[in-house]
Amino acid sequence: MSDTSRRKFLAAAGVGAAASAAAIGTAGSAEAKPSSTRAQEPVVAIIDDATQDTVRLLVGEREIVVRDRDLAVRLLNAAGGE
């Protein structure tokens, strides 16, 4: 993906990601505490297969792969998935 189109995608997706993050934050029983090392850029979460525990996070120009079944389920639930 070119830098220009990726930046446009991240900017547009940032609003949706923020809304999803807000929904996830209110859905859990324990309140998450912000870390001093948390992302300062828009974050996009991608789950390619709803039956797996892999979440790909696009953070600025980086991609981070997280294997966390609970996170994947909470994201899918917040997005109206499984």
Residue pairs with C-beta under 8 A, 6 or more apart in sequence:
1 9
6 61
9 44
10 41
10 42
10 44
10 58
10 60
11 42
13 42
13 44
14 42
14 43
14 44
17 42
17 43
17 44
17 45
20 45
20 75
20 78
20 79
21 43
23 78
24 74
24 75
24 78
25 31
25 32
27 74
27 77
27 78
28 74
39 59
39 60
41 59
41 60
42 59
42 60
43 57
43 58
43 59
44 57
44 58
45 55
45 56
45 57
45 75
46 55
46 56
46 57
46 58
47 54
47 55
47 56
47 72
47 75
47 76
47 81
48 54
48 56
50 72
50 76
50 81
50 82
52 72
53 67
53 68
53 69
53 72
54 65
54 66
54 67
54 72
55 65
55 66
55 67
55 68
55 71
55 72
55 75
56 63
56 64
56 65
56 66
57 63
57 64
57 65
57 66
73 82
75 81
76 82
